[in-house]
Amino acid sequence: MNPPDVGLYTARSSGARPSLADLDDSAIAGVYAARVPRSEIDPATVRDVLTAALRAPSAHNAQPWRLSEVGTNEYLVWYAAADKLRADPDDRDGLMAVGGFYETLLLVAEAAGLAAPIAVGVRRHGAGIDLGVVKFARLDREPDRLSGSIGSRQCNRFPYARTPLPPGLRHELEDLGQILLSPDRVAGLVSRASVLSWKDRRFVADLEEWTRFDTSAPDGMTFDCLRLNRLDVVAFRVALALRTLPTWLAWIYAQRDVRLTRASSAMAVLLADDRRPETLFDCGRRLIRSWTLINSLGYAWHPMSVVIDQSTVTDLAELIGGHDPVAIYRVGAAPTAAAWSKRRSLDAVLVPAPL
Ligand SMILES: Cc1cc2nc3c(=O)[nH]c(=O)nc-3n(C[C@H](O)[C@H](O)[C@H](O)COP(=O)(O)O)c2cc1C
């Protein structure tokens, strides 16, 4: 396995990154611990790979992916409309999440000695959108250099140090289709977007649907991941009760996002050529590669999707020279480790193929 070229980055370590053995997910540990013999594909290994792939990220931790077995070691990967977010009317975040799920699956598979190529094929139906069929096979080359790091990818919502990112990391993120901006250039947009969100009933309804008051819930956002203290929880309940905040209160709530944005080394904006499902699927794959790379070098990652969900997306597009932004996130060195989010079981997402 080729580890990331850390010399290139003058990599630093936050000391906060857990080893796989620390993860509360025996499937991941199992996948990494034992690479299968190359001569055969053990169904149990495929199942472990699929289970470990469920650690992929999604907005609100909605986990909008589904798998359907369509042949021996062959799985249809699709986007489930049942998990669609109200603030994602064109399925941008949902399709990127499914792309990220596939990239996670690919990297986990390679760590286990399996290849997992996908034949992309888009089909819309009543239950969602098919994205393609993955077929597991023996891996007859070295695994992807990010495969050893995918198990430690996570979102960190703490403030970061503002130290500049190493040039090697910046260049790789640019090669993956991102533009890097200074946080101060984006802070005003984040403030406006966050105010608009707290006044937006769709945003508050998504929070209501996906926030979990029980930290062991298998999906949605738990308070430990959201980093909410008792006062924050009261404020949060007030927002849910009001459904749309008055501008002055929305502004107060928005300052949290602004402070976090300023407490970052850089803001990265992911670009898309168009908004077709296959393009957004590919964007999700690039997002996961970027995120895993960032975490593997000891840096932290946290999206600020409100800037793209709200009308501020037009100003952001102007700021980046007319390109189409589909994701925006903060990067930096986090002094504090984040909580680990939970996932549904494989049985909950392994379902019969849609008609
Ligand atoms: C496309 C996408 C958009 C996201 N947008 C936000 C966001 O705006 N704010 C936020 O705090 N987290 C955002 N997240 C992070 C998810 O909430 C997080 O990945 C998920 O809860 C799982 O946690 P983990 O990444 O630590 O495994 C986003 C994730 C994805 C994939």
The ligand as an SDF file (V2000), in Angstrom:
LIG
                    3D

 31 33  0  0  0  0  0  0  0  0999 V2000
  -22.8290   16.6440    0.6590 C   0  0  0  0  0  0  0  0  0  0  0  0
  -22.6620   16.8940    2.1410 C   0  0  0  0  0  0  0  0  0  0  0  0
  -23.0560   18.1150    2.6870 C   0  0  0  0  0  0  0  0  0  0  0  0
  -22.8890   18.3520    4.0560 C   0  0  0  0  0  0  0  0  0  0  0  0
  -23.2380   19.5760    4.5770 N   0  0  0  0  0  0  0  0  0  0  0  0
  -23.0150   19.8380    5.9040 C   0  0  0  0  0  0  0  0  0  0  0  0
  -23.2850   21.1270    6.4480 C   0  0  0  0  0  0  0  0  0  0  0  0
  -23.7270   22.0470    5.7590 O   0  0  0  0  0  0  0  0  0  0  0  0
  -23.0310   21.3510    7.7670 N   0  0  0  0  0  0  0  0  0  0  0  0
  -22.5130   20.3680    8.5680 C   0  0  0  0  0  0  0  0  0  0  0  0
  -22.3030   20.6230    9.7560 O   0  0  0  0  0  0  0  0  0  0  0  0
  -22.2230   19.1300    8.0890 N   0  0  0  0  0  0  0  0  0  0  0  0
  -22.4660   18.8620    6.7660 C   0  0  0  0  0  0  0  0  0  0  0  0
  -22.1400   17.6230    6.2510 N   0  0  0  0  0  0  0  0  0  0  0  0
  -21.4910   16.6420    7.1250 C   0  0  0  0  0  0  0  0  0  0  0  0
  -22.4450   15.5540    7.5830 C   0  0  0  0  0  0  0  0  0  0  0  0
  -23.3960   16.0420    8.4980 O   0  0  0  0  0  0  0  0  0  0  0  0
  -21.6070   14.4400    8.2130 C   0  0  0  0  0  0  0  0  0  0  0  0
  -20.7240   13.9780    7.2410 O   0  0  0  0  0  0  0  0  0  0  0  0
  -22.4670   13.3000    8.6900 C   0  0  0  0  0  0  0  0  0  0  0  0
  -23.2230   13.7210    9.7850 O   0  0  0  0  0  0  0  0  0  0  0  0
  -21.6350   12.0720    9.1010 C   0  0  0  0  0  0  0  0  0  0  0  0
  -20.6440   12.4120   10.0190 O   0  0  0  0  0  0  0  0  0  0  0  0
  -19.1170   12.0450    9.7410 P   0  0  0  0  0  0  0  0  0  0  0  0
  -18.7220   12.7990    8.5040 O   0  0  0  0  0  0  0  0  0  0  0  0
  -18.3630   12.5240   10.9440 O   0  0  0  0  0  0  0  0  0  0  0  0
  -19.0090   10.5650    9.5210 O   0  0  0  0  0  0  0  0  0  0  0  0
  -22.3160   17.3550    4.8900 C   0  0  0  0  0  0  0  0  0  0  0  0
  -21.9310   16.1290    4.3160 C   0  0  0  0  0  0  0  0  0  0  0  0
  -22.0930   15.9020    2.9720 C   0  0  0  0  0  0  0  0  0  0  0  0
  -21.6530   14.5860    2.3940 C   0  0  0  0  0  0  0  0  0  0  0  0
  1  2  1  0
  2  3  1  0
  2 30  2  0
  3  4  2  0
  4  5  1  0
  4 28  1  0
  5  6  2  0
  6  7  1  0
  6 13  1  0
  7  8  2  0
  7  9  1  0
  9 10  1  0
 10 11  2  0
 10 12  1  0
 12 13  2  0
 13 14  1  0
 14 15  1  0
 14 28  1  0
 15 16  1  0
 16 17  1  0
 16 18  1  0
 18 19  1  0
 18 20  1  0
 20 21  1  0
 20 22  1  0
 22 23  1  0
 23 24  1  0
 24 25  2  0
 24 26  1  0
 24 27  1  0
 28 29  2  0
 29 30  1  0
 30 31  1  0
M  END
$$$$
